[in-house]
């Protein structure tokens, strides 16, 4: 299998962390691709022109990190990151919050990269509001992060890591002490260390 990814993509980081944690990382060849240039070939694999995308040895190419993560979990001899019953819905809900925070963070980042006279402050503020509301929701549900590791832990860890990476001036820890306490431990996991984005 080949994973098309960008080293700074938090969505790709989710996939890589799950692959490492589930023991299937050795089955995956990593292919770094930049989806932004007009001549990027990413669209040949994902019609949306986004990474990550998983090129399997057989079957259609998979894209979107939740889909790829669930597929890789199924390859493990003991799938464990997508629980069953009510626990599944709680994990998927927390993943949705974390992914929504990532979406807002990426949109905020793209707006900040525009020339200052082209930036739209209400748009940026809307993304920051989504991020802050997501953080508040996760703080309220932080007890769930003490349960066996699931896709929720991976998604939340990637969202918080991306805030540190791209929105370093946003002090999310002070108003969310339980989330900050959990992340201080989670960020030390080998899978998190191995997938840290490069500076820049």
DAVEN-V593631 format. One record per residue. RES is the residue in one letter. NEAR is the number of other C-alpha atoms within 12 Angstrom. Layout:
res: [RES	RES]
near: [NEAR	NEAR]
//
This chain:
res: [X	X	X	X	X	X	X	X	X	X	X	X	X	X	X	X	X	X	X	X	X	X	X	X	X	X	X	X	X	X	X	X	X	X	X	X	X	X	X	X	X	X	X	X	X	X	X	X	X	X	X	X	X	X	X	X	X	X	X	X	X	X	X	X	X	X	X	X	X	X	X	X	X	X	X	X	X	X	X	X	X	X	X	X	X	X	X	X	X	X	X	X	X	X	X	X	X	X	X	X	X	X	X	X	X	X	X	X	X	X	X	X	X	X	X	X	X	X	X	X	X	X	X	X	X	X	X	X	X	X	X	X	X	X	X	X	X	X	X	X	X	X	X	X	X	X	X	X	X	X	X	X	X	X	X	X	X	X	X	X	X	X	X	X	X	X	X	X	X	X	X	X	X	X	X	X	X	X	X	X	X	X	X	X	X	X	X	X	X	X	X	X	X	X	X	X	X	X	X	X]
near: [25	27	39	40	37	29	28	28	36	42	45	42	43	50	46	48	40	45	40	27	32	31	22	25	26	17	21	25	20	25	20	22	28	22	27	16	12	10	12	19	21	30	23	18	27	24	17	18	24	29	42	41	44	40	28	22	14	10	10	14	26	31	33	30	38	35	25	35	43	30	29	39	31	21	23	23	11	15	24	28	36	35	23	14	10	11	22	22	18	26	34	31	27	37	38	26	34	41	38	33	39	41	27	31	40	29	26	30	24	22	24	23	16	15	10	11	10	13	18	19	16	12	20	24	20	20	28	32	20	26	35	30	22	34	37	26	27	41	30	18	25	28	19	29	32	18	18	18	26	36	46	40	45	46	43	48	48	45	44	44	38	39	32	25	24	29	26	15	11	20	18	30	24	14	19	24	19	25	33	27	22	27	32	17	18	26	28	16	20	16	25	34	20	21	34	29	25	16	9	8]
//
